[in-house]
Amino acid sequence: MLTLASKLKKEDGGKASRASGASDSTHRVSIRDRLLTKEVAELEANLPSTCKASFPDENKLHHFQLAVSPDEGYYQSGKFQFEIDVPEAYNMVPPKVRCLTRIWHPNITENGEICLSLLREHSIDGTGWAPTRTLKDVVWGLNSLFTDLLNFDDPLNIDAAEHHLRDKEDFRNKVQDYIKNYAR
């Protein structure tokens, strides 16, 4: 992250030294990247203890991974990887998030689709994405999918939710099997 932050500082310092009013498009930094520089710094300072963010390319803050390792509940002892892509139109549109770890969860499909209201671009109930939301909200929301936002009443993975309703102990065993096989 230091590389992009340094680039932004150089960009700001270079504006004053330009002789003409012509802009150099090779040195432009998008609004998204400016927002992400600030948000990533805030995120890193306020990351839940059960989460770890990693940036494969320090110059691309718009693409990163998040590891969530719940310390309570059904998913305790698992490590779940999420891929987060922030589109150019951010913060007017939400980041695209996908779970990379195969999981048995009522709000996450085995293919990685996620049901989290704040990731919805258009939400009737007012809980969806808004330009005032940040990456910190997304990370805390993903972390909460394993605890207080775990929702069996409005599932994306109907089979997992019905399994839980039928037999909670067998559901717990299946979750643990998935953790053993896919989330270590």
C-alpha positions in Angstrom: 0.0 0.0 0.0 2.9 2.3 0.5 3.6 2.3 -3.2 0.2 3.7 -4.2 0.2 6.2 -1.3 3.7 7.4 -2.4 2.4 7.7 -5.9 -0.5 9.9 -4.7 1.8 12.1 -2.8 4.1 12.5 -5.8 1.0 13.3 -7.9 -0.1 16.0 -5.5 3.4 17.5 -5.3 3.9 17.3 -9.1 0.8 19.4 -9.8 2.4 22.6 -8.4 5.5 22.1 -10.5 3.8 21.6 -13.9 4.6 24.6 -16.1 1.6 24.4 -18.4 -2.0 23.6 -17.7 -1.8 20.4 -19.7 -2.5 17.2 -17.8 -0.5 14.1 -18.1 -3.0 11.2 -18.2 -0.3 8.6 -17.4 0.0 10.2 -13.9 -3.7 10.5 -13.1 -5.0 8.6 -10.1 -8.7 7.7 -10.2 -11.2 8.9 -7.6 -11.6 5.2 -6.6 -7.9 4.8 -5.9 -7.8 8.0 -3.9 -10.7 6.8 -1.8 -9.2 3.3 -1.4 -5.9 4.7 -0.1 -7.7 6.4 2.7 -10.1 3.5 3.3 -7.5 0.8 3.3 -5.5 2.7 5.9 -8.6 3.0 8.1 -9.5 -0.6 7.5 -6.0 -1.9 8.5 -6.3 0.2 11.7 -9.8 -1.2 12.5 -9.7 -4.8 11.2 -11.5 -7.3 13.4 -9.2 -9.7 15.2 -10.7 -12.6 13.2 -9.9 -11.0 9.8 -6.7 -10.6 7.7 -6.6 -8.6 4.5 -3.9 -9.3 1.9 -3.1 -7.3 -1.2 -1.4 -9.4 -3.9 -0.3 -6.2 -5.7 0.4 -3.2 -3.5 -0.4 -0.9 -6.5 -3.9 -2.4 -6.9 -5.8 -1.7 -3.8 -9.0 -2.4 -5.7 -8.3 -6.1 -5.7 -7.6 -7.9 -2.5 -8.4 -11.0 -0.4 -9.8 -11.2 3.0 -9.4 -14.2 5.3 -12.0 -14.7 8.0 -11.3 -17.1 10.9 -14.3 -17.1 13.2 -13.6 -17.7 16.8 -17.1 -18.8 17.8 -20.2 -20.5 16.5 -20.6 -23.1 13.8 -17.7 -21.9 11.7 -15.1 -21.7 14.5 -11.7 -23.1 13.5 -12.3 -22.5 9.8 -10.4 -20.1 7.6 -12.6 -18.6 4.8 -11.1 -16.7 1.9 -13.0 -13.9 0.1 -12.0 -12.1 -3.0 -12.9 -8.4 -3.2 -12.9 -6.4 -6.4 -13.7 -2.7 -6.2 -15.1 -1.4 -9.5 -14.0 1.9 -11.0 -17.5 3.4 -10.2 -16.9 2.8 -6.5 -18.3 4.4 -4.2 -21.5 4.7 -6.1 -21.6 0.9 -6.6 -20.6 -1.8 -4.1 -17.5 -3.9 -4.3 -17.9 -7.4 -5.9 -17.3 -10.1 -3.3 -16.9 -13.8 -3.8 -16.2 -16.6 -1.3 -13.2 -18.6 -2.6 -13.6 -21.3 0.1 -16.2 -24.0 -0.3 -18.6 -23.7 2.6 -21.9 -25.0 3.9 -23.7 -21.8 4.9 -27.2 -20.5 4.4 -26.0 -17.1 3.1 -23.2 -18.3 0.9 -23.5 -20.8 -1.9 -21.0 -23.5 -2.5 -20.0 -21.5 -5.7 -19.1 -18.5 -3.6 -22.1 -16.2 -4.1 -22.9 -14.1 -1.1 -26.1 -12.8 0.3 -25.2 -9.7 2.4 -27.7 -6.8 2.2 -25.0 -4.1 2.2 -23.6 -5.6 -1.1 -26.9 -5.1 -2.9 -26.8 -2.1 -5.2 -30.6 -1.6 -5.1 -32.2 -2.4 -1.9 -35.9 -1.7 -1.0 -35.3 -1.9 2.8 -32.5 0.8 2.9 -29.9 -1.7 4.1 -28.2 -2.0 0.7 -25.2 -0.2 -0.7 -24.9 3.6 -0.2 -22.0 5.9 -1.2 -21.5 6.5 2.6 -20.5 2.9 3.1 -16.8 1.9 3.1 -14.6 -1.2 2.8 -14.6 -1.4 6.6 -18.4 -1.9 6.5 -17.9 -4.7 3.9 -15.3 -6.5 6.0 -17.3 -6.2 9.2 -20.3 -7.5 7.3 -18.5 -10.5 5.9 -17.1 -11.2 9.4 -20.6 -11.0 10.9 -21.9 -13.6 8.4 -20.4 -16.2 10.7 -22.0 -14.8 13.9 -24.8 -12.3 14.3 -25.7 -11.9 10.5 -26.0 -15.7 10.0 -29.5 -15.8 8.7 -31.5 -19.1 8.3 -34.8 -17.2 7.6 -33.8 -15.5 4.3 -31.2 -18.0 2.8 -29.4 -17.9 -0.5 -28.4 -21.6 0.0 -31.8 -23.0 0.8 -30.5 -26.6 1.2 -28.2 -25.4 4.0 -31.0 -23.5 5.8 -33.4 -26.4 5.5 -30.7 -28.8 6.8 -30.3 -26.6 9.9 -34.0 -26.6 10.5 -34.3 -30.4 10.2 -31.3 -31.3 12.3 -29.0 -28.8 13.9 -26.5 -31.3 15.1 -26.1 -32.9 11.6 -25.8 -29.4 10.2 -23.0 -28.7 12.6 -21.3 -31.9 11.6 -21.5 -31.1 7.9 -20.1 -27.6 8.5 -17.2 -29.2 10.4 -16.6 -31.7 7.5 -16.5 -28.7 5.1 -14.0 -26.9 7.4 -11.8 -30.0 7.6 -11.9 -30.6 3.8 -11.8 -27.0 2.5 -11.2 -24.3 5.1 -7.9 -25.1 6.8 
